[in-house]
Amino acid sequence: MQDKYAVGLMSGTSLDGVDAVLVKLNGFGTDTQCEVIEFTSLDISDDLRSRILKASHPETSSVDLICSLNFELGDIWSQAVQKVLTKADFKGELDFVASHGQTIYHMPKAEKPFYRSTLQIGDPSQIAYDHHTQVVFNFRPMDMIAGGDGAPLVPYTEFILYSRKDESVLLQNIGGIGNVTIIPKNCGLEDVTAFDTGPGNMMMNAATAHFYNEPYDKDAQYGFKGQLIPELYDELINHPYLKLLPPKSTGREMFGEDVVADICKRFTEPNDVIYTLTKFTAFTIADAYKKYVFDKLDIDQIILGGGGAYNPLLIKELKEMLPDHSVVTQEDLGFSSDAKEAVAFAILGNETLNNVASNVPSATGSDRRVILGQICPNPIQVF
């Protein structure tokens, strides 16, 4: 089967940049082979981050802002494609680009008068036009139409890339939101489960931005200087989301900037707040395993990915909460924590183009397996 060259794009709720990965793909479904050729990230400016956050909150959003951002982000995403192609010195033709887009709002269990829905913006037309290729986008809606939450979507690709005959593994992504994929040894796709564990980097980042005007706590320089705020910690570990049964998903609506802004008004010692939020993030992950995983399955290895895998304080706290388990990062295994989700969407895009269903009902709660995504064709007509 002929090799395909594709770029996967991902920008998560942490808003720390647009990840772009150039991959070589062969085959599809469980026969998929994926080779990472190059990876890069295009930073999001403080001004753009601020406008995306403004658009993501009902109190500050507006239709003209969302309309404008939809096209602006499409242009920036196109720049990210060019950046990774230039870095790779790639001279060939792209077979496709797969773009997750930027989540503005996610309502998997909306209450009246609102309809269950999700919105990712970043119109693909600019990407298709600039790079003379087709773009697969808007991956989440079809799963929601089929009764699912539209998240998490990476379990399918994690099953393809990480399933093992003799070991059961947990793949924990720590992006803006944390999500875990449970892959039993020697299992089929129908045996894979996944759910959002709670906040990933989102609360820590928001507190760091509030107190220090920095996008994240690099190397946990502030968190390591802090002490636990018992009152805040006790409040957080009793959050209603942690009591919900999987499959479940969450987002900025529960753990975003508005929630953290209120915390920062009530508790004003910066490093103590950041430490407490970091410890809480570790707790949500460990607590989810203890409640919903360990009593059903013996786990051989826990693999951490996403930006949170680079936070040494978070990893330290998590390992202390899971003393009897092997906890490693993607880097420990020779992979990239940063590139993980962009690779996932490149694979999901390939499945779309091959008419292969790629949601996992046991993870999203959907009624059936469905083909995800929509396709923006290559607009350059060849005569």
C-alpha positions, 0 to 999 in steps of 0.5 A: 500500500502506498505511503501517505504524507500528512500533517496533524494539527492540535490546539488544546484547551491549555492554549499554549500553542498549535502543535503540528506534526508531519507523519508518514502513514501506511495502511488504515485501521489496525494495520496502520503504521505511523512514522513521525518525520517532524514536529513543531509548535507555533506559539499563540500570542498573548493577545490571541490567547486572550481573545480565544478565552473571551470567546469561550465564556458566555459572559464575554463572547460575541458572534462577531468575535467568534466569526472573526476568530474562525477565519483568523485561526484557520490562517494561523493553523495554515502557518503551523503547517508551513512551519513543520514542512519547512522544519522538515525540509519537505518538498513533496505533496501532502496527501491531507491535513487533519485539524482538530481546531480550537474548542470554544465551547463543549456541552455534551450534557446541556440543559434546556433551552440549550442543545447538546453541542460542541464547537471547534473553530479554525476554518480549514479553507485557508489550510486547503487553499495555501497547501493545495490539499484536502483537510479533515476537520470537525471530528467531534460532532458525529460522535455526539450525534450518535449519542456520545460526548464527542470526547475523548477521541484519542483512545482509538489511536492509542489502541492502534499504537500502544496495545500490548499482548502481555501488559495492561496499560493506562495512557494518561494525557495531561493537556488542558484537561486530563483524560485516561485510556485503559487498554487491557492486555491482548484486548480488542477495540471494544474492550478499550475504555476512556474518560476525562479525569478532570483538570490537566494543566488548565487550573495550574496555568490559569493561576500562574497567568493570574498571579505572574502573567506567565502562561504556565508554571515552567519547571514548577518553579512556583509550585515547588515554593508553595504549601498546601492550603487545606481549606481549598484542597478539601473543597476541590477534592469534593468537586461533583465531577469527581463523583460522576461515573465514566464515561464522562467528559469535562472542560473549561466550563467546570475547571476554567479561568472563571473558576480559578479567578474566584479561587485567586480572589479568596486565596491570595498567596500565589505559590500556595494556590499553584501548589494546591492546584497542582496537587489537586490535579494529581489527585484527580488522576490518582483518584479516578484510577482508584475508583474506576480502574484498579478494582477491575484491572491489574495495570502493568504501566501508566504512561503520561503524555501531554504538556503536564508530563513536563511538570516535575511537581505534578509527576512527583505528587502523582507518583507519591499517590500511586506508590505501587505502580510504574509511572513513566512518561512518553519520553521515557519510552522514546516518544514525544508528549507534545506530539501525541495528540497531533499524531492522533488526529493525523491517524483519525484523519486517515481513518476518515478518508478510508471510511473507517469508524474511529470513535470508541463507544465504550469511551465516549458513550455513543450508541455505535461506531461512526466515521468521524470528521468532515472533509474540505477538498483541495480547492485547486482544480487540476485540468 
